[in-house]
Amino acid sequence: MDEKKDVFQGSVNWIARLIMLLTLVVFVAACGSSRQSTDLAEDDVDIDELLGEDAARASQTKSDEDEVLRLLGITQADETAAAEVSMNEEQADMAVLEGDLDQLKDDLTKKDEEISELRSELTQKAMKISDLEAKANARQIVRRTRGDADPSPEFKKQYQTALEEFKARNYRGAIDLFGELLLLDPGNSLSDNCQYWIGESYYGLGQFEQAIVGFEKVFSFARSNKSDDAQLKLGVSYLRLDDKKQALEEFERLLSNFPDSEYRSLGQRYISKL
């Protein structure tokens, strides 16, 4: 009986110790959980405080910037307007640069045109020099003797026909007819006249370079009664070409080579204007 009582008493003690042990474990676990919860709560508080401080600091910085801008008299609208003005200025500068570029292109085009004109003038000058050389050579040619014999009736008739063509201002036809007469009989008394009227016909056409060549050829006829006429028209033709220097030389040659010419006073008048 006592033995059973001892066994029962031992079981009760063992269960009591087990309960105490379990209670201790639960208590320790509860303390750990409470500590962890407390730490997490403290961390959340710290983060919230930091975020609050950052927000407050950012707000303070923004307030400080706004205060500086306010003291400077600058508002948000002013900043926006300033940005727009800056953009407009950049666009204006770009427009100016584009305008300058277009102007440079136009200037380059004009320069090309000027160069082309200069080349054309140079070509004309070269042709003129060639004509002058030809005229100078023509003056050195041994002059043909103007015949004293009267031209044939047929020659006179064709000469009058050519002269009528000239008076009717059919200058091309006159040039052809006078040219045929020179080929037909270059040595009669009207041959130098034919040559002179060829020069006058070119003058009438406004082909003053050709007219000069035609008048120069008159001097190839010795004792021509058209020499002073041709000399006068040489000066006038050069005036038409706006070559005043050469025109002056031709008028002076008229006075020196033909002092008794009926065109002397006219030549002097031209010289006085040059």
C-alpha positions as CSV (number, residue, x, y, z in Angstrom):
1,M,0.0,0.0,0.0
2,D,2.8,2.4,0.9
3,E,4.7,1.4,-2.2
4,K,1.7,2.4,-4.5
5,K,1.4,5.6,-2.6
6,D,5.1,6.4,-3.2
7,V,4.7,5.7,-6.9
8,F,1.7,8.0,-7.2
9,Q,3.4,10.7,-5.3
10,G,6.4,10.4,-7.7
11,S,4.2,10.7,-10.8
12,V,2.6,13.8,-9.4
13,N,5.9,15.4,-8.7
14,W,7.2,14.6,-12.2
15,I,4.1,16.1,-13.8
16,A,4.4,19.2,-11.7
17,R,8.0,19.6,-12.8
18,L,7.0,19.1,-16.4
19,I,4.3,21.8,-16.1
20,M,6.7,24.2,-14.5
21,L,9.2,23.5,-17.4
22,L,6.5,24.1,-20.0
23,T,5.4,27.3,-18.3
24,L,9.0,28.5,-18.3
25,V,9.4,27.8,-22.0
26,V,6.2,29.6,-22.8
27,F,7.3,32.6,-20.7
28,V,10.7,32.8,-22.4
29,A,9.1,32.6,-25.9
30,A,6.7,35.3,-25.0
31,C,9.4,37.5,-23.8
32,G,11.4,37.0,-27.0
33,S,8.4,37.7,-29.1
34,S,7.6,40.8,-27.1
35,R,11.2,42.0,-27.5
36,Q,11.1,41.5,-31.3
37,S,7.8,43.3,-31.6
38,T,9.2,46.1,-29.5
39,D,12.3,46.3,-31.7
40,L,10.2,46.3,-35.0
41,A,8.0,48.9,-33.6
42,E,11.0,51.0,-32.6
43,D,12.4,50.6,-36.2
44,D,9.2,51.7,-37.7
45,V,9.2,54.7,-35.5
46,D,12.8,55.5,-36.5
47,I,11.9,55.2,-40.2
48,D,8.9,57.4,-39.8
49,E,11.0,60.0,-37.9
50,L,13.7,59.9,-40.7
51,L,11.1,60.3,-43.4
52,G,9.5,63.1,-41.5
53,E,12.9,64.7,-41.0
54,D,13.7,64.3,-44.8
55,A,10.3,65.7,-45.8
56,A,10.7,68.5,-43.3
57,R,14.2,69.2,-44.6
58,A,13.1,69.1,-48.2
59,S,10.2,71.4,-47.3
60,Q,12.5,73.7,-45.5
61,T,14.9,73.8,-48.5
62,K,12.1,74.5,-50.9
63,S,10.9,77.2,-48.5
64,D,14.4,78.7,-48.4
65,E,14.7,78.7,-52.2
66,D,11.3,80.3,-52.5
67,E,12.3,82.9,-50.0
68,V,15.5,83.7,-51.9
69,L,13.6,84.0,-55.2
70,R,11.0,86.1,-53.4
71,L,13.7,88.5,-52.1
72,L,15.1,88.7,-55.6
73,G,11.7,89.5,-57.0
74,I,11.5,86.3,-58.9
75,T,8.4,84.2,-59.0
76,Q,7.6,80.8,-60.5
77,A,5.9,82.7,-63.3
78,D,9.0,84.8,-63.8
79,E,11.1,81.6,-64.1
80,T,8.7,80.2,-66.7
81,A,8.7,83.5,-68.6
82,A,12.5,83.6,-68.4
83,A,12.8,80.1,-69.8
84,E,10.4,81.0,-72.6
85,V,12.4,84.2,-73.3
86,S,15.6,82.2,-73.4
87,M,14.0,79.7,-75.9
88,N,12.7,82.6,-78.0
89,E,16.2,84.2,-78.0
90,E,17.7,80.9,-79.2
91,Q,15.1,80.6,-81.9
92,A,15.8,84.2,-82.9
93,D,19.5,83.5,-83.0
94,M,18.9,80.4,-85.1
95,A,16.8,82.5,-87.5
96,V,19.5,85.1,-87.8
97,L,22.1,82.4,-88.6
98,E,19.8,80.9,-91.2
99,G,19.3,84.3,-92.7
100,D,23.1,84.9,-92.8
101,L,23.5,81.6,-94.5
102,D,20.9,82.4,-97.1
103,Q,22.6,85.8,-97.6
104,L,26.0,84.1,-98.1
105,K,24.4,81.8,-100.7
106,D,22.9,84.8,-102.5
107,D,26.3,86.6,-102.4
108,L,28.0,83.5,-103.8
109,T,25.5,83.3,-106.6
110,K,26.0,87.0,-107.4
111,K,29.8,86.5,-107.4
112,D,29.4,83.6,-109.8
113,E,27.3,85.8,-112.1
114,E,29.9,88.6,-111.9
115,I,32.6,86.2,-112.8
116,S,30.6,85.0,-115.7
117,E,30.0,88.6,-116.8
118,L,33.8,89.4,-116.5
119,R,34.6,86.3,-118.6
120,S,32.2,87.5,-121.2
121,E,33.7,91.0,-121.2
122,L,37.1,89.5,-121.4
123,T,36.1,87.5,-124.5
124,Q,34.6,90.7,-126.1
125,K,37.8,92.6,-125.3
126,A,39.9,89.8,-126.9
127,M,37.7,90.0,-130.0
128,K,38.0,93.7,-130.1
129,I,41.8,93.5,-129.9
130,S,41.7,91.1,-132.7
131,D,39.6,93.5,-134.8
132,L,41.9,96.4,-134.0
133,E,44.9,94.3,-135.1
134,A,43.1,93.4,-138.3
135,K,42.4,97.1,-138.9
136,A,46.0,98.1,-138.2
137,N,47.1,95.5,-140.7
138,A,44.6,96.8,-143.2
139,R,46.1,100.3,-143.0
140,Q,49.5,98.9,-143.8
141,I,48.3,97.1,-146.9
142,V,49.5,98.7,-150.1
143,R,46.7,100.9,-151.1
144,R,44.9,100.2,-154.3
145,T,44.8,103.0,-156.8
146,R,41.3,104.3,-157.3
147,G,40.6,104.2,-161.0
148,D,39.7,107.3,-162.8
149,A,37.7,105.5,-165.4
150,D,33.9,105.9,-165.2
151,P,32.1,102.7,-164.1
152,S,30.1,100.9,-166.7
153,P,26.3,101.6,-167.0
154,E,25.5,98.3,-165.5
155,F,27.8,99.0,-162.5
156,K,26.2,102.5,-162.0
157,K,22.7,100.9,-162.2
158,Q,23.5,98.3,-159.6
159,Y,25.2,100.9,-157.4
160,Q,22.1,103.1,-157.4
161,T,20.0,100.0,-156.6
162,A,22.3,99.2,-153.6
163,L,22.1,102.9,-152.5
164,E,18.3,102.8,-152.6
165,E,18.4,99.7,-150.5
166,F,20.5,101.5,-147.9
167,K,18.2,104.6,-147.9
168,A,15.2,102.2,-147.4
169,R,17.1,100.8,-144.4
170,N,17.4,97.4,-145.9
171,Y,21.0,97.3,-144.7
172,R,21.5,93.6,-145.3
173,G,20.4,93.8,-148.9
174,A,22.7,96.9,-149.3
175,I,25.7,95.1,-147.9
176,D,25.2,92.2,-150.3
177,L,24.8,94.5,-153.4
178,F,27.8,96.7,-152.6
179,G,29.8,93.5,-151.9
180,E,28.9,92.1,-155.3
181,L,30.0,95.4,-157.0
182,L,33.4,95.3,-155.3
183,L,33.9,91.8,-156.6
184,L,32.7,92.8,-160.1
185,D,35.0,95.8,-160.5
186,P,37.2,96.8,-157.5
187,G,39.2,99.4,-159.5
188,N,36.6,101.9,-160.8
189,S,35.9,105.3,-159.3
190,L,32.9,104.1,-157.2
191,S,34.7,101.1,-155.6
192,D,35.7,103.1,-152.5
193,N,32.2,104.4,-152.2
194,C,30.9,100.8,-152.2
195,Q,33.2,100.0,-149.3
196,Y,32.2,103.1,-147.4
197,W,28.5,102.3,-147.7
198,I,29.1,98.8,-146.5
199,G,30.5,100.3,-143.3
200,E,27.5,102.6,-143.1
201,S,25.1,99.7,-143.5
202,Y,26.7,97.8,-140.6
203,Y,26.5,101.0,-138.5
204,G,22.8,101.2,-139.4
205,L,22.4,97.6,-138.1
206,G,24.0,98.6,-134.8
207,Q,26.9,96.3,-135.5
208,F,29.5,98.9,-134.7
209,E,32.5,96.5,-134.6
210,Q,31.8,95.4,-138.2
211,A,31.2,99.0,-139.1
212,I,34.6,100.0,-137.9
213,V,36.2,97.2,-140.0
214,G,34.2,98.4,-143.0
215,F,35.3,102.1,-142.6
216,E,38.9,101.0,-142.1
217,K,38.9,99.3,-145.4
218,V,38.1,102.6,-147.1
219,F,41.7,103.6,-146.5
220,S,42.9,100.8,-148.7
221,F,41.8,102.9,-151.6
222,A,44.3,105.6,-152.6
223,R,42.9,109.0,-153.3
224,S,39.5,108.0,-152.0
225,N,37.0,110.8,-151.8
226,K,35.4,109.0,-148.8
227,S,38.5,108.9,-146.5
228,D,37.5,111.8,-144.3
229,D,33.9,110.5,-144.1
230,A,35.2,107.1,-143.0
231,Q,37.5,108.8,-140.5
232,L,34.7,110.7,-138.9
233,K,32.5,107.6,-138.7
234,L,35.3,105.7,-137.0
235,G,35.2,108.1,-134.1
236,V,31.4,108.0,-133.9
237,S,31.4,104.2,-134.0
238,Y,33.8,104.0,-131.1
239,L,31.6,106.4,-129.2
240,R,28.7,104.0,-129.8
241,L,30.9,101.3,-128.2
242,D,31.6,103.7,-125.3
243,D,35.3,103.6,-126.1
244,K,35.9,107.3,-125.5
245,K,39.6,107.1,-125.6
246,Q,39.8,105.5,-129.0
247,A,37.0,107.8,-130.3
248,L,39.1,110.8,-129.2
249,E,42.1,109.4,-131.1
250,E,40.0,109.0,-134.2
251,F,38.6,112.5,-134.1
252,E,42.1,113.9,-133.5
253,R,43.3,111.9,-136.5
254,L,40.5,113.5,-138.6
255,L,41.8,117.0,-137.7
256,S,45.4,116.1,-138.4
257,N,45.1,114.0,-141.5
258,F,42.2,116.0,-143.1
259,P,42.7,119.6,-142.1
260,D,40.5,120.8,-145.0
261,S,37.7,118.3,-144.4
262,E,34.1,119.6,-144.3
263,Y,33.8,117.6,-141.1
264,R,36.6,119.4,-139.2
265,S,34.2,121.6,-137.1
266,L,32.1,118.5,-136.3
267,G,35.2,116.7,-135.2
268,Q,36.2,119.6,-133.0
269,R,32.8,119.6,-131.4
270,Y,33.1,115.9,-130.5
271,I,36.5,116.5,-129.1
272,S,35.3,119.3,-126.8
273,K,32.7,116.9,-125.4
274,L,35.2,114.2,-124.7
